[in-house]
Amino acid sequence: MKIVVMGAGGVGGYFGGRLAQAGHDVTFIARGRHLQALRSRGLAIKSPQGDAQVEVNAVEDPAQAGTADAILFAVKLWDTESAAARLHPVLGANGVVVPFQNGVESIDRLKKFLPEKSVMGGAAYIAARIGEPGVIVHTGKMARLRFGAVQSVQRSAAIALQAACRDAGFEAEVVDDIVAVLWEKFVLLVALSGTTALARVPIGVVRADPDLRWLLEQAMQETWQVARARGVALPQDLVAKTMAFVDGLAPEMKSSMLGDLEAGGRLEAAWLSGAVVRMGAEAGIATPANKAIYAGLKPFLDGR
């Protein structure tokens, strides 16, 4: 399968690397020192699931990648529009773009730049980051993709991508209601990223402290309420199940947003806790926990 990875960070780097390791035709679109390292040394994966060193094809200009059967779209949220506008030369007649980004608005944002029939939905579940140029560091055992068709014509592409992922040795699931799946992840992600970044500590510290644990659960509850108000049929017990899931995470796990904060980089908070505040206001729902988290992170949105 011909795959292009737009954004070779933790998510794109790990899953794209595993696909390349399995022999699939994968091209990474990257930039700067990371691109130079991928070209000169290949991609290194450091993971509890097994380390790997993979020779990869990496380019800066998407037009050099050729047309793809599937584009794994994994850029940071602030780069969504500018990256999407560069994908037209890569998108084949029957190709699909699967956004594996944080947040719940990627499908609609991509549709403004790309044909609707090409845009699917996806969710990635992994704690991974660029440890240094050319090196992806994976923490914990979680490494899973879920994706689904937004239009029926995309179903065959989804099945083909699932087969490629399973061939690469990681879990991949084609789901019927990708919008609900995105919101289920959003309930977890908003709270996890917000609390760990705000407190500058890994999840083990957050869940062990009574006050931080309250903030974590309250942020989940508010996001769940906003989803229900927007007509997304999330289960009644989702928050309780999500808290139980968090209790099973490796205590040293850090959200990608905390990693960005520690590195002095930009933050995605405007599309996470900030989005819950914005959508809550539109629906007439109070979101004080998320508002407090967003306020505490706002001075750092643009990095150093």
Buried (B, 14 or more C-beta within 10 A) or exposed (E): BBBBBBBBBBBBBBBBBBBBBBEBBBBBBBEEEBBBBBBEBBBBBBBEBEEBEBEBBBBBEBEEBBBBBBBBBBBBBBEBEEBBEBBEEBBBEEBBBBBBBBBBBBBEBBBEBBBEEBBBBBBBBBBBBBBEBBBBBBBBEBBBBBBBBBEEEBEEBBEBBBEBBEBBEBEBBBBEEBBBBBBBBBBBBBBBBBBBBBBEBBBBBBBEBEEBBEBBBBBBBBBBBBBBBBEBEBEEEBBEEBBEEBEEBBEEBBBBBBBBBEEEBBBBBBBBBBBBBBBBEEBEBEBEBBBBBBBBBBEBBEEE
